Amino acid sequence: RQNQNLDNFIQTNLSSLWDNDQTSTAGVFGNNWAGPAPSASSVDLTDELSAVMSLTHMATYQHRPILALLP
């Protein structure tokens, strides 16, 4: 059950990132995943990298529980 709770937590956060924290014109992300989206001129690349890496990992493991991958 704990694995499902963690998976739900991660899904909720990534959904918020995708829905609330990307600019519609530049497609960039900020550091507050609840929004509002940053302006394209004020993007910090570490924030952008965190967002893209998180979305990539979730897309890779979306059909498997994340904790099942741990040793």
PASEBA-1860 file (N, C-alpha, C; in nm, 3 decimals):
! residues 71
1> RQNQNLDN> 0.083/-0.120/0.000/0.000/0.000/0.000/0.087/0.126/0.000 ~ 0.199/0.118/0.070/0.288/0.234/0.074/0.342/0.267/-0.065 ~ 0.369/0.163/-0.144/0.416/0.187/-0.281/0.312/0.262/-0.362 ~ 0.185/0.226/-0.345/0.079/0.294/-0.418/0.068/0.439/-0.375 ~ 0.085/0.465/-0.245/0.080/0.603/-0.196/0.193/0.687/-0.255 ~ 0.311/0.630/-0.263/0.424/0.702/-0.321/0.401/0.726/-0.470 ~ 0.352/0.625/-0.539/0.323/0.640/-0.681/0.219/0.749/-0.704 ~ 0.116/0.753/-0.622/0.013/0.858/-0.633/0.073/0.996/-0.607
9> FIQTNLSS> 0.161/1.005/-0.507/0.227/1.132/-0.475/0.308/1.182/-0.595 ~ 0.384/1.094/-0.654/0.467/1.131/-0.768/0.380/1.172/-0.886 ~ 0.276/1.094/-0.914/0.186/1.127/-1.025/0.121/1.263/-1.005 ~ 0.078/1.292/-0.883/0.013/1.420/-0.852/0.110/1.535/-0.877 ~ 0.234/1.520/-0.832/0.332/1.627/-0.851/0.368/1.648/-0.996 ~ 0.384/1.540/-1.071/0.418/1.555/-1.212/0.301/1.610/-1.293 ~ 0.180/1.574/-1.254/0.063/1.632/-1.320/0.056/1.782/-1.296 ~ 0.087/1.823/-1.173/0.089/1.965/-1.141/0.197/2.038/-1.220
17> LWDNDQTS> 0.313/1.976/-1.229/0.422/2.033/-1.309/0.376/2.055/-1.453 ~ 0.318/1.953/-1.513/0.278/1.960/-1.653/0.164/2.060/-1.674 ~ 0.067/2.059/-1.584/-0.053/2.142/-1.601/-0.035/2.287/-1.558 ~ 0.052/2.314/-1.461/0.058/2.447/-1.399/0.189/2.521/-1.413 ~ 0.295/2.454/-1.451/0.426/2.519/-1.441/0.505/2.518/-1.570 ~ 0.440/2.517/-1.682/0.514/2.532/-1.807/0.456/2.648/-1.886 ~ 0.542/2.719/-1.953/0.494/2.829/-2.035/0.431/2.771/-2.161 ~ 0.326/2.832/-2.206/0.257/2.780/-2.324/0.333/2.813/-2.452
25> TAGVFGNN> 0.409/2.919/-2.451/0.478/2.959/-2.574/0.619/2.903/-2.583 ~ 0.691/2.898/-2.472/0.831/2.855/-2.478/0.849/2.709/-2.435 ~ 0.750/2.651/-2.366/0.761/2.513/-2.322/0.868/2.491/-2.217 ~ 0.889/2.588/-2.131/0.988/2.574/-2.024/0.917/2.562/-1.890 ~ 0.990/2.507/-1.791/0.937/2.482/-1.658/1.010/2.568/-1.556 ~ 0.944/2.591/-1.443/1.005/2.667/-1.335/1.028/2.581/-1.212 ~ 1.054/2.646/-1.098/1.084/2.571/-0.977/0.963/2.550/-0.887 ~ 0.851/2.611/-0.916/0.730/2.593/-0.837/0.631/2.513/-0.920
33> WAGPAPSA> 0.625/2.383/-0.895/0.547/2.295/-0.981/0.397/2.318/-0.969 ~ 0.355/2.395/-0.870/0.213/2.429/-0.857/0.178/2.550/-0.943 ~ 0.279/2.616/-0.998/0.258/2.733/-1.083/0.278/2.860/-1.005 ~ 0.273/2.970/-1.066/0.251/2.992/-1.209/0.376/2.963/-1.291 ~ 0.355/2.949/-1.418/0.467/2.923/-1.509/0.560/3.043/-1.512 ~ 0.689/3.018/-1.526/0.786/3.129/-1.532/0.781/3.197/-1.668 ~ 0.836/3.315/-1.672/0.852/3.378/-1.803/0.973/3.312/-1.870 ~ 0.973/3.306/-1.999/1.082/3.240/-2.072/1.216/3.307/-2.047
41> SSVDLTDE> 1.215/3.433/-2.010/1.341/3.504/-1.988/1.398/3.483/-1.848 ~ 1.320/3.422/-1.757/1.368/3.405/-1.620/1.388/3.259/-1.582 ~ 1.415/3.175/-1.679/1.429/3.032/-1.653/1.566/3.000/-1.599 ~ 1.568/2.916/-1.495/1.692/2.865/-1.438/1.709/2.723/-1.494 ~ 1.820/2.696/-1.556/1.838/2.567/-1.623/1.838/2.450/-1.526 ~ 1.874/2.469/-1.399/1.865/2.359/-1.304/1.720/2.321/-1.277 ~ 1.630/2.420/-1.273/1.487/2.393/-1.259/1.435/2.318/-1.381 ~ 1.477/2.363/-1.497/1.435/2.300/-1.622/1.481/2.155/-1.628
49> LSAVMSLT> 1.605/2.131/-1.590/1.660/1.995/-1.592/1.585/1.905/-1.496 ~ 1.555/1.953/-1.376/1.481/1.872/-1.279/1.345/1.832/-1.333 ~ 1.276/1.925/-1.394/1.144/1.898/-1.449/1.151/1.795/-1.561 ~ 1.242/1.815/-1.653/1.252/1.725/-1.767/1.296/1.585/-1.723 ~ 1.389/1.576/-1.630/1.433/1.446/-1.580/1.318/1.374/-1.509 ~ 1.242/1.446/-1.431/1.129/1.385/-1.360/1.025/1.332/-1.457 ~ 0.992/1.411/-1.555/0.894/1.366/-1.655/0.946/1.247/-1.736 ~ 1.074/1.247/-1.767/1.134/1.137/-1.842/1.130/1.008/-1.762
57> HMATYQHR> 1.167/1.016/-1.635/1.164/0.897/-1.551/1.022/0.843/-1.536 ~ 0.927/0.930/-1.518/0.790/0.884/-1.502/0.738/0.820/-1.631 ~ 0.774/0.876/-1.745/0.732/0.817/-1.872/0.794/0.679/-1.890 ~ 0.916/0.661/-1.846/0.986/0.534/-1.858/0.921/0.427/-1.772 ~ 0.880/0.464/-1.651/0.830/0.366/-1.554/0.680/0.374/-1.530 ~ 0.607/0.437/-1.618/0.466/0.461/-1.593/0.382/0.334/-1.580 ~ 0.427/0.224/-1.634/0.350/0.101/-1.627/0.399/0.007/-1.517 ~ 0.496/0.052/-1.438/0.549/-0.032/-1.330/0.558/0.053/-1.204
65> PILALLP> 0.526/-0.004/-1.088/0.545/0.070/-0.963/0.691/0.109/-0.947 ~ 0.716/0.232/-0.911/0.853/0.283/-0.900/0.933/0.207/-0.796 ~ 0.876/0.180/-0.680/0.951/0.113/-0.574/0.984/-0.032/-0.609 ~ 0.913/-0.092/-0.700/0.943/-0.230/-0.740/1.077/-0.237/-0.813 ~ 1.126/-0.124/-0.859/1.254/-0.121/-0.930/1.373/-0.114/-0.837 ~ 1.347/-0.082/-0.710/1.457/-0.069/-0.614/1.502/-0.206/-0.565 ~ 1.632/-0.221/-0.533/1.682/-0.350/-0.484/1.626/-0.384/-0.347
END
